[in-house]
Amino acid sequence: MAKHQKLFERARDELFSHINRCGVLEASEEDQRQWMDETVDFIAERYPDLSPEELTELKTLGLRFCRPAIPHGSESTALSPDGANAA
């Protein structure tokens, strides 16, 4: 079990690395979904021991990473003037 969990974690880390390198964070939601479908297919080829459920989980995690509740980037931090009220 632990060995398989490490395989999933490695695939997840690789997916997040691809997301950061490929500029998909700035893409439209439709383009992100298409990119994620293609990238998860690639991950499935690289990690054939992952189950269909795990691949679906990777896709879900990847899409959530692309559309977080708090936007990526320094302009949207709690430290920016519009990110939080001054005490």
C-alpha positions as semicolon CSV with decimal commas, in nm:
position;residue;x (nm);y (nm);z (nm)
1;M;0,000;0,000;0,000
2;A;0,270;0,251;0,095
3;K;0,461;0,181;-0,227
4;H;0,147;0,240;-0,434
5;Q;0,070;0,560;-0,240
6;K;0,418;0,686;-0,325
7;L;0,346;0,612;-0,693
8;F;0,027;0,821;-0,674
9;E;0,213;1,102;-0,496
10;R;0,487;1,098;-0,760
11;A;0,226;1,118;-1,039
12;R;0,047;1,402;-0,855
13;D;0,373;1,594;-0,812
14;E;0,455;1,546;-1,179
15;L;0,110;1,676;-1,277
16;F;0,153;1,987;-1,060
17;S;0,498;2,043;-1,209
18;H;0,350;2,027;-1,560
19;I;0,077;2,272;-1,459
20;N;0,333;2,523;-1,331
21;R;0,566;2,488;-1,632
22;C;0,306;2,495;-1,909
23;G;0,130;2,821;-1,826
24;V;-0,209;2,651;-1,807
25;L;-0,298;2,862;-1,501
26;E;-0,363;3,159;-1,733
27;A;-0,574;2,957;-1,980
28;S;-0,952;2,964;-2,004
29;E;-1,143;2,703;-1,805
30;E;-1,231;2,516;-2,127
31;D;-0,867;2,509;-2,237
32;Q;-0,763;2,395;-1,889
33;R;-1,005;2,103;-1,907
34;Q;-0,878;1,998;-2,250
35;W;-0,516;2,033;-2,138
36;M;-0,592;1,833;-1,821
37;D;-0,757;1,552;-2,021
38;E;-0,450;1,524;-2,244
39;T;-0,204;1,551;-1,956
40;V;-0,381;1,291;-1,741
41;D;-0,377;1,059;-2,045
42;F;0,000;1,114;-2,060
43;I;0,031;1,048;-1,685
44;A;-0,170;0,726;-1,730
45;E;0,085;0,606;-1,986
46;R;0,376;0,694;-1,755
47;Y;0,212;0,534;-1,450
48;P;0,017;0,232;-1,581
49;D;-0,035;0,094;-1,229
50;L;-0,266;0,382;-1,136
51;S;-0,634;0,289;-1,131
52;P;-0,902;0,477;-1,326
53;E;-1,024;0,617;-0,993
54;E;-0,676;0,749;-0,911
55;L;-0,649;0,909;-1,254
56;T;-0,987;1,076;-1,201
57;E;-0,864;1,200;-0,863
58;L;-0,549;1,341;-1,026
59;K;-0,761;1,526;-1,282
60;T;-0,984;1,668;-1,007
61;L;-0,681;1,779;-0,804
62;G;-0,524;1,936;-1,111
63;L;-0,837;2,131;-1,204
64;R;-0,874;2,252;-0,846
65;F;-0,512;2,363;-0,850
66;C;-0,581;2,561;-1,167
67;R;-0,887;2,732;-1,014
68;P;-0,809;2,778;-0,643
69;A;-1,040;2,960;-0,402
70;I;-0,757;3,209;-0,345
71;P;-0,595;3,306;-0,677
72;H;-0,232;3,225;-0,747
73;G;0,014;3,512;-0,752
74;S;0,143;3,789;-0,532
75;E;-0,129;4,039;-0,627
76;S;-0,392;3,841;-0,434
77;T;-0,229;3,782;-0,097
78;A;-0,362;3,884;0,241
79;L;-0,070;4,126;0,256
80;S;-0,182;4,326;-0,046
81;P;-0,393;4,639;0,021
82;D;-0,707;4,492;-0,133
83;G;-0,652;4,144;0,018
84;A;-0,718;4,239;0,381
85;N;-0,824;4,532;0,591
86;A;-0,554;4,713;0,786
87;A;-0,574;4,671;1,162
